[in-house]
Amino acid sequence: MKFGTLILSLGVALLVLSTTSINAHVSYTLVLTRNPVTFYVPSTVTGYVSLIENATNTSAYVIVYHEGEKIVKLPYSFTLSPGNYTIRGYEEVSKVIVNKVVKLNESLSCGNVSTEKVIPEEIENVSSQLVYPVYVHLSIQRMNLVRSPEEVGIVGFAMILFGIALIALRFKRE
């Protein structure tokens, strides 16, 4: 096998490798309760994460650790970037409406009159732990086979040109 055809075939292989990616949609749902959720995202993946709470009358807050710390209120979605992720519960706020009875004394010309009024009052319960589960929905749309497909494509194209030049030089000599 001649060196020019070897360089040419390697260039074609690199060019094909740079244009190939896995486009199968992959979804995975994790449940965040008391234990944190940790996962790693390689640099070849494109996708997003959705954080969804399960209860309707509560507001959940979680801490997302990735290149720093960020406290977010649910529901929340973000795009994946390479690196380690840790998602931990921060606090949960639930609102309860309670009816409060208030006694009112009114002084009238005929005497004192006592009345009772029912007043609805909203109370917020703040918990430092998550009581209701939070769903961490991971969705991966695409995964490239190489880290930087543009650079691999350029190298592959350059190897194809170099291989063609070597083959042309060999035919010119013969």
C-alpha positions as CSV (number, residue, x, y, z in Angstrom):
1,M,0.0,0.0,0.0
2,K,1.4,3.4,-0.9
3,F,1.7,6.3,1.5
4,G,-0.5,8.6,-0.5
5,T,-3.5,6.2,-0.6
6,L,-3.1,5.7,3.1
7,I,-3.2,9.4,3.8
8,L,-6.2,9.8,1.4
9,S,-8.2,7.0,3.1
10,L,-7.4,8.4,6.6
11,G,-8.6,11.8,5.5
12,V,-11.9,10.4,4.2
13,A,-12.4,8.5,7.5
14,L,-11.8,11.7,9.5
15,L,-14.2,13.7,7.3
16,V,-16.9,11.0,7.7
17,L,-16.3,10.9,11.5
18,S,-16.6,14.7,11.8
19,T,-20.0,14.7,10.1
20,T,-21.5,11.7,11.9
21,S,-23.5,12.2,15.1
22,I,-26.1,10.1,17.1
23,N,-29.4,11.9,16.7
24,A,-31.5,9.6,18.8
25,H,-33.6,11.4,21.4
26,V,-32.9,10.1,24.9
27,S,-35.0,11.1,27.9
28,Y,-34.3,10.2,31.5
29,T,-36.3,11.3,34.6
30,L,-34.7,11.3,38.1
31,V,-36.6,12.1,41.3
32,L,-35.0,14.6,43.7
33,T,-36.1,14.1,47.4
34,R,-33.7,14.3,50.3
35,N,-30.6,13.0,48.5
36,P,-29.0,15.2,45.8
37,V,-29.0,14.2,42.1
38,T,-25.5,14.2,40.5
39,F,-24.7,13.5,36.8
40,Y,-21.9,14.2,34.3
41,V,-22.4,15.7,30.9
42,P,-19.6,15.1,28.3
43,S,-18.6,17.9,25.9
44,T,-20.1,16.1,22.9
45,V,-23.7,16.2,24.1
46,T,-26.4,18.7,23.4
47,G,-29.6,18.7,25.4
48,Y,-31.5,20.3,28.3
49,V,-32.8,19.7,31.8
50,S,-36.2,20.5,33.1
51,L,-36.9,20.7,36.9
52,I,-40.6,20.2,37.7
53,E,-42.3,20.2,41.1
54,N,-45.1,17.7,41.9
55,A,-47.4,19.7,44.1
56,T,-49.6,22.6,43.1
57,N,-49.8,24.6,46.3
58,T,-46.1,24.7,47.0
59,S,-43.1,26.6,45.6
60,A,-39.9,24.6,45.6
61,Y,-36.4,26.0,45.3
62,V,-33.4,24.0,44.4
63,I,-29.6,24.7,44.2
64,V,-27.9,23.8,40.9
65,Y,-24.2,23.3,41.3
66,H,-22.4,23.7,38.0
67,E,-19.6,26.2,37.5
68,G,-20.8,27.9,40.7
69,E,-24.0,27.8,42.7
70,K,-27.4,29.0,41.6
71,I,-30.7,28.9,43.5
72,V,-33.7,28.6,41.2
73,K,-37.5,28.5,41.7
74,L,-39.3,25.7,40.0
75,P,-40.4,25.0,37.2
76,Y,-37.0,25.8,35.6
77,S,-35.3,24.6,32.4
78,F,-31.7,25.1,31.3
79,T,-29.4,24.0,28.4
80,L,-26.7,21.4,29.2
81,S,-23.1,22.4,29.1
82,P,-20.1,20.1,29.7
83,G,-19.2,19.3,33.3
84,N,-20.5,17.9,36.6
85,Y,-24.0,18.8,37.8
86,T,-25.4,18.4,41.3
87,I,-29.0,19.4,42.1
88,R,-30.0,19.6,45.7
89,G,-33.2,20.7,47.4
90,Y,-33.0,24.2,49.1
91,E,-36.4,25.0,50.6
92,E,-40.1,24.5,50.0
93,V,-42.8,27.1,50.7
94,S,-46.4,25.9,51.0
95,K,-49.3,28.3,51.4
96,V,-52.3,27.3,53.5
97,I,-55.5,29.4,53.9
98,V,-56.8,29.4,57.4
99,N,-60.1,30.9,58.6
100,K,-59.4,33.1,61.7
101,V,-62.3,34.1,64.0
102,V,-62.1,37.7,65.3
103,K,-64.3,39.0,68.1
104,L,-65.4,42.6,67.8
105,N,-67.0,44.7,70.5
106,E,-69.1,47.6,69.4
107,S,-70.4,50.2,71.7
108,L,-73.9,51.3,70.7
109,S,-76.3,53.7,72.4
110,C,-78.4,50.8,73.6
111,G,-75.4,48.9,75.0
112,N,-72.3,46.9,74.0
113,V,-72.7,44.3,71.2
114,S,-70.2,41.5,70.5
115,T,-69.9,40.2,67.0
116,E,-67.6,37.6,65.4
117,K,-66.1,37.8,62.0
118,V,-64.4,35.1,60.0
119,I,-61.4,36.4,58.2
120,P,-59.5,34.1,55.7
121,E,-55.7,34.3,56.3
122,E,-52.9,32.9,54.2
123,I,-50.1,31.3,56.1
124,E,-46.7,30.3,54.5
125,N,-45.0,27.2,55.8
126,V,-41.3,27.3,55.0
127,S,-39.4,24.0,55.1
128,S,-35.7,23.6,54.6
129,Q,-36.3,20.1,53.1
130,L,-38.3,19.0,50.1
131,V,-41.5,17.3,51.2
132,Y,-42.9,16.7,47.7
133,P,-40.7,15.2,45.1
134,V,-39.1,17.2,42.4
135,Y,-38.6,15.6,38.9
136,V,-35.3,16.2,37.1
137,H,-36.1,15.5,33.4
138,L,-32.9,15.0,31.3
139,S,-33.4,15.2,27.6
140,I,-30.5,14.6,25.2
141,Q,-31.1,15.4,21.5
142,R,-27.8,14.8,20.0
143,M,-24.3,13.4,20.7
144,N,-21.3,14.0,18.4
145,L,-18.7,11.3,18.1
146,V,-15.8,13.7,18.4
147,R,-15.3,16.7,20.6
148,S,-14.8,19.3,17.9
149,P,-16.2,18.2,14.6
150,E,-15.2,21.3,12.7
151,E,-11.5,20.9,13.5
152,V,-11.6,17.1,12.7
153,G,-13.3,17.9,9.4
154,I,-10.6,20.5,8.5
155,V,-7.9,18.0,9.3
156,G,-9.7,15.3,7.3
157,F,-10.1,17.6,4.3
158,A,-6.4,18.6,4.5
159,M,-5.4,15.0,4.6
160,I,-7.5,14.2,1.5
161,L,-5.8,17.1,-0.4
162,F,-2.3,15.9,0.8
163,G,-3.1,12.3,-0.2
164,I,-4.3,13.4,-3.6
165,A,-1.1,15.4,-4.1
166,L,1.1,12.5,-3.0
167,I,-0.8,10.1,-5.4
168,A,-0.4,12.7,-8.3
169,L,3.4,13.0,-7.6
170,R,3.7,9.2,-7.6
171,F,2.0,9.0,-11.0
172,K,4.0,11.9,-12.4
173,R,7.3,10.1,-11.4
174,E,6.2,6.9,-13.1
